[in-house]
Amino acid sequence: MVLFSADTNKEIHQEKTPQIKALHVSPECAPLSKKGGLGDVAGALPKALRGVGIDARVLTPAWPGVLDKARDMGALPQRPLGTVSAAINWKSVSARVWRASVAGTPVYILENDELYSNEAIYPDVLNAATAEPMLFLSFAAMELERAAKWKPYIIHSHDWPTAAVPSALRWHRHYAGNAADYDTVYTIHNIAHQGLFSYDCLNGWGFRPDSYWGTFEFYGQVNLMKGAVNNADAVTTVSPSYSWDIQTRDGGFGLDGVMAANKQKLHGILNGIDYDVWNPRTDALIPAHYCADDTEGKKGCRRALMEKFGWNDDGRPLVIFVGRLTEQKGIDIMLDALARFMPDRIYALIIGSGSDMFNRRLEDFRAAHADSVRTVTGFSEETAHLAYAGGDILVMPSLFEPCGLSQLIAFAYGTIPVARATGGLADTVIDADGSPDGTGFLFTDYRIDELERALDRALAAKYDAERWSRIMRSAMKSDFSWNAAAAEYAELYKKVLKSE
């Protein structure tokens, strides 16, 4: 760019800062594919980053139905861009690359029907063979330029499925030669799932033998997450509190020492939610719309929810749970605590599924309290939206919670969380008994009686109409959009690039 000085009329040459290019590599990306919070993040964060001037794009697989969804959205062109290939387990693997535009964000989709045939996305058993879809996704990030004619400055990988990216750029027999081409950011969404494999996987994946002791070794196994933390230029977690939790023995799942050793590059950045999707003013999946200043429509949503599940509404508060039925989510204490409010103090709607053990426990709970409890196994987007809109209280008694999206969604719909003060829940929920701006009710110890007391406090507030209205208003007016997170990630990208 050429400017002129008013005093001297001389040319002043000013360098234009090039736009930062970042590729998010994720096994799921909403709305094309979604199994949990990672899908929401991969769908929303790049869009928000583009809003602050980052050329952010996504690379994700074409699991069954993904290309059909993209076509139905009118997001897919007639022909793929080309192909990418990588060597894994002593063979060449290839995929066609499609470029879709999803809500204005370029999404590169890898099509290989054999490799990406698992509708569940994540394998039940981890070994060299079942890891191939994720390893190929990781390596494809460094091959993408061949088909896309676009090259990122930063490769941003997520959780264990794409944790191989930072390690490959240092230890892979081929990709280490590309180390100068990319900087890396790695995000931990859940440290409980680290990607553990046997030692003999490394050679077939193309990693040098000395990479085991140099980066991956974990009690006799290969740990992909450990490798990413050791080798990425920056590591982020999905909330500030979680970045500290994972440095402790209780929260680190064996990696607390690794996290503490890398704390200088560890950043806690709170996730957001997409208010284009979760907004009671405009939500097409709920029967009545409302906002913080006029919540009348929430009553219509409750009526629809009660009718849907065959309840004759007697005015009892409706407690909801939306999530996976796992130990992490506090199912162990939740069902026992809710039972203490049966049969006539609350209704309970539980949406989710998990292991056979937890599914059976849930069915036994429903059968024991058939008049007050309804369950939905699996996940229905429509039912989830209606539950958030029609519910009164969201229960989140998590054993640990990296960020949590359910409480943020509940805020938007005026459904008040009762949550354990851990991780992102501690960062986002303000206890209404401790602050006039409270947005929920917290408890600390992971115990049935502690959850019961927190629910008791919430129910007492619910029967004080004026106070409950004030809490709802505070919750609905809180802002957890992706804007703040996008700005923090943009600054982190700049720091990473400057540190070269």
ABEGO torsion letter per residue (X at the ends): XBBBBAAAGBBBBBBBBBBBBBBBBBABBOAABBABAAAAAAAAAAAAAAAAGBBBBBBBBBBBGAAAAAAAAGABBABBAEBBBBBBGGBBBBBBBBBBBBGGBBBBBBBBAAABABAAGBBABBBAAAAAAAAAAAAAAAAAAAAAGBBBABBBBBEAAAAAAAAAAAABAAAAAAAAABBBBBBBABAABAGBBBAAAAAAAGBBAAAAAAAABBGGBBBAAAAAAAABABBBBABAAAAAAAABAAAAGGAAAAAAAAAAABBBBBBBBBAAABBAAABAABABBBBAABAAAAAAAAAAAAAAAGBBBAGBBBBBBBEBBBAAAGAAAAAAAAAAAOAAABBBBBBEBBBAAAAAAAAAAAAABAAABBBBBEBBAAAAAAAAAABABBBBABABBAAEAAAAAAAAAGBBBBBBBBEAAAAABBBAAABAABABBBBABBBAAAAAAAAAAAAAAAABAAAAAAAAAAAAABBABAAAAAAAAAAAAAAAAAAX
